[in-house]
Amino acid sequence: MLGSLQASVARRRLLLGGAIGGFGALVAGTAGAQTPTPAAPSPDFEILQYDPPRRFAAGARVGNIIYLAGEDGKVWTSGDEWYMIPGGIIPQTERCYENIRASLRHFGSDLQYIFKQTTYYINYDDRNLNAEVRRRYLPRPVPGTAVQVASLSDPDSLIEVDVMAVIP
């Protein structure tokens, strides 16, 4: 028992000594530290801004892979003004894929290069109507995930889709 008590005390001293030493190094290091200059973005990395600009980016390209932000059935008239396509899930889904197509084309890709998508629904029963529209826009089945959510970015939005695609 005495051996295990001595080992426990030794471990605590070691941990406490390491913590104090680390704190001392932190304090000493920050006194003369300068804010590091951010590295220039890699040519293999690009952020796509929306046009008109918004508070968030449309997507990113990393190498030859594109990661898009979620798109819905909005038509943007300025960086903070829009209107939702009226008429329900079918016209909103059509606009959603048109928005996706525009972003993919900016990066030199298109809908046929999508390899993964996630679809967010307000009403999960809209999946079949969405599937009809999706088949018109995507030439083949694409691995995907479907999620029902309580709400999206606009109270009138019924669907949102985000995708990943390659640049051929």
Buried (B, 14 or more C-beta within 10 A) or exposed (E): EEEEEEEEEEEEEEEEEEEEEEEEEEEEEEEEEEEEEEEEEEEEEBEBEBEEEBEEBBBBBEEBBBBBBBBBBBEBEEEEEBEBBEEEBBBBBBBBBBBBBEBBEBBEBBBEBBEBBBBBBBEEEBBEBBEEBBEEBBEEEBEBEBEEEEEBEBEBBBBBBBBBBEBE
